[in-house]
Amino acid sequence: MLKLKTVVKLGCVAALASTLMAGAAFADAVKAAPGGTANLVLLPKFLGILPFDQANRGAEEAHKELGNKGTLQYIGPTPENSVAGQIEMLTTATTQKQNVVMLSNNAGDQIAAAAEAAQAAGTKVVTWDSPIPSGKGESVFVAQVDFGSIGVVLADMALSEAGGAGEIAILSATPDAANQNAWIEAMKKALSTDAKYKDLKLVDVVYGDDQSEKSYNAALALVDKHKDLKVIVAPTTVGIAAASKAMQDEKLCDKVKISGLGLPAEMVSYTMNGCAPEFALWSFVDLGYLTYYTSYLLATGGIKGEIGEEFEAGRMGKFKIEEDPGRKGAKRVLMGPFTVYNKDNVEAASK
């Protein structure tokens, strides 16, 4: 945090005072003024899964805490119509002159034109969970954790579950999910550059479209296709639960382990029975809460969305807008941290 010197010699020129005032904008973390009016829309990839409902719970907590006189809408498409549905809903929110759309992007850069149109019309787009890859039309991305670090954690868990060597595969969400793609690339980079992973072989990447049945079948297809497969890494809460159930149902948990990103409440039985010994995640409630605070401050003029700005987000403390290291020219607010779950802590976390 920028610290300003407070001792100024007598007779200093006005230019120095001007410089000090210019820097003062970022000198202290901005606090949100409660009781403002901001109409906000929380738009997840699609409706019907627990992580996004948890994010909405966090947004509702912040909405009530700030006494926002505006509205908070929680809308989303179906999984089958996620890409076109998100673009349509963002366009509609722009027409309705909503102040901010909080978007977990599942449409890749296909949604960039709609986001740019929203910004031009006065509707800001704050992404969370999954950004717009190019950053076009996006004010700022609220990142759950550093995307590069997720790749390393995924690789480390795969290494552990494979016993240090063997074939692994990835079961992702959709091909257009920016967050999934970034995590997979980060994992591939770790596997190819760190000697400790030299005996791991990534043999396949498949997609279950974040649908339980499709992910279940995709996991079984991986096992059929790769007879020596040791680990399926699913960086998606839907995929990891479906893959774990598939291995459990087919009594394959001793042969193929599951890892990735999952919710403790959905994974506790699979972790305790050994099908998914380790997995990781962060709090989606906190992610929704922080995204709401960021959006409210943008909508009410508390922050402009510029690199270097610091603000307070209620119970979660202080945050800073910074350049996104994974997307040139884009900006992010980094939440963190994530937790690795296993038999020692999953039961407590699932309650």
Helices and strands as residue ranges (DSSP letters): H 14-23, G 24-26, E 40-43, H 50-66, E 72-74, G 79-81, H 82-95, E 100-103, G 108-111, H 112-121, E 124-128, E 140-143, H 147-161, E 166-172, H 178-193, G 195-197, E 200-207, H 212-225, E 229-234, H 237-249, E 257-260, H 264-272, E 279-281, H 284-300, E 310-312, G 314-316, E 318-323, E 331-334, E 339-341, H 346-349
